[in-house]
Amino acid sequence: MKRKFKQWLIGLNEEMINELGIDEIVSCLDDDLNIIHGNEEEHKILDNFIHIFEKNKRG
């Protein structure tokens, strides 16, 4: 799941994501997209990304 999420982030080609660094973003997640570390703001951002990813995955 983490690999698909990473590919999805790359496909977005968003400036903010690219500035943060995709590897840095996904390093905060386990293979099931559970947030394993990060501060409160990072958690909010990751929760939002994961929510959008899962919503798009369902169609």
C-alpha positions in Angstrom: 0.0 0.0 0.0 2.8 2.4 0.9 4.4 1.9 -2.6 1.1 2.7 -4.3 0.7 5.8 -2.1 4.2 7.0 -3.0 3.5 6.6 -6.7 0.2 8.5 -6.3 2.1 11.3 -4.5 4.6 11.4 -7.4 1.8 11.5 -9.9 0.3 14.6 -8.2 3.4 16.6 -9.1 2.5 19.2 -6.5 5.1 21.8 -5.6 4.5 21.5 -1.8 4.9 17.7 -2.0 8.0 18.0 -4.0 9.5 20.6 -1.6 8.7 18.4 1.4 10.2 15.4 -0.3 8.2 12.3 -1.2 10.7 10.0 0.6 10.4 12.2 3.7 6.6 12.0 3.6 6.4 8.3 3.2 9.1 7.7 5.8 6.4 8.7 8.4 4.2 5.8 7.4 4.2 2.0 7.8 3.3 -0.3 5.0 -0.4 -0.1 5.8 -0.3 3.8 5.8 -0.5 4.1 9.5 1.4 7.2 10.7 4.3 6.1 12.8 6.0 9.4 13.6 5.7 13.1 13.0 4.5 16.2 14.8 0.9 17.3 15.0 1.0 19.4 11.8 2.6 16.5 9.9 -0.1 14.2 11.2 -2.8 16.5 9.9 -1.2 16.8 6.4 -0.6 13.0 6.2 -4.2 12.3 7.3 -5.4 14.5 4.6 -3.2 12.9 1.9 -4.2 9.4 3.0 -7.9 10.3 3.0 -7.7 11.7 -0.5 -5.7 8.7 -1.7 -8.2 6.2 -0.3 -11.1 8.2 -1.7 -9.5 8.2 -5.2 -8.7 4.6 -4.9 -12.3 3.7 -4.4 -13.3 5.7 -7.4 
